[in-house]
Amino acid sequence: MKREDGSPSPAPEPETPALPTVCRLLSTKTAFGVGSRGALWKLGESTTAAYWCLATMEPFGPDDSFCHPHTCGERRGCFQGSDD
């Protein structure tokens, strides 16, 4: 696209999807990013990521259910919200 003066308009910024609320004890190797793009692991879209609970240090939480961004939410009894 071009502006009214004929110069090219800048490319639009890519939208960051809304991130789900996940337990603050859920972890994965890709959780250590910087900024909002570093939190994209919370979408749970990776087919190779391994998740674990910081309370149990296992791939399952204190309630014996497996850890994953799709399951480690507010519905679980062991859920801990963020401190911010």
C-alpha positions in Angstrom: 0.0 0.0 0.0 1.0 3.6 -0.5 0.4 6.7 1.5 -1.3 9.8 0.0 2.1 11.3 -0.8 3.0 8.2 -2.8 5.5 6.7 -0.3 5.1 3.1 0.8 3.3 2.6 4.0 5.0 0.7 6.8 4.2 -3.0 7.2 1.6 -3.6 9.9 2.8 -5.0 13.2 2.0 -8.7 13.7 -0.6 -9.2 16.3 0.3 -11.1 19.4 -2.5 -13.5 20.3 -4.2 -13.2 23.6 -2.4 -15.4 26.1 -4.3 -17.8 28.3 -4.0 -17.7 32.1 -1.8 -20.6 33.1 -0.5 -21.7 36.5 2.7 -19.9 37.5 4.2 -23.3 38.5 4.0 -24.6 34.9 7.3 -24.5 33.2 9.0 -25.5 29.9 12.3 -24.8 28.3 10.8 -22.2 26.0 9.3 -20.3 28.9 12.5 -18.2 29.4 11.9 -15.7 26.6 11.9 -11.9 26.8 8.8 -9.7 26.4 5.4 -10.8 25.4 6.7 -12.9 22.4 8.6 -15.0 25.0 5.2 -16.0 26.5 3.9 -17.6 23.4 4.7 -21.0 24.9 1.5 -20.5 26.9 -0.6 -21.1 23.8 0.5 -24.8 24.0 0.9 -25.0 20.2 4.3 -26.8 20.2 4.3 -30.5 19.3 7.7 -31.0 20.9 7.7 -28.9 24.1 8.0 -30.8 27.4 6.1 -29.2 30.4 6.6 -29.8 34.1 5.3 -28.5 37.4 7.7 -26.6 39.6 5.8 -28.0 42.7 6.5 -31.6 41.8 9.4 -31.2 39.3 7.5 -33.9 37.3 5.4 -33.8 34.1 2.3 -34.0 36.3 1.0 -31.7 39.1 0.2 -32.3 42.7 -3.3 -33.5 41.5 -1.6 -36.2 39.4 -2.8 -34.7 36.1 -0.4 -34.0 33.3 1.1 -30.6 32.8 0.2 -28.6 29.7 -0.9 -25.0 29.0 -4.3 -26.3 28.0 -4.8 -28.1 31.3 -2.9 -26.1 33.9 -5.5 -23.4 34.3 -7.8 -22.0 36.9 -10.0 -25.1 37.0 -7.3 -27.2 38.6 -7.3 -27.4 42.4 -3.5 -26.9 42.5 -3.6 -23.7 40.3 -1.5 -20.8 41.5 -2.1 -17.4 39.8 0.6 -15.0 38.9 2.1 -12.7 41.5 1.8 -9.5 39.3 
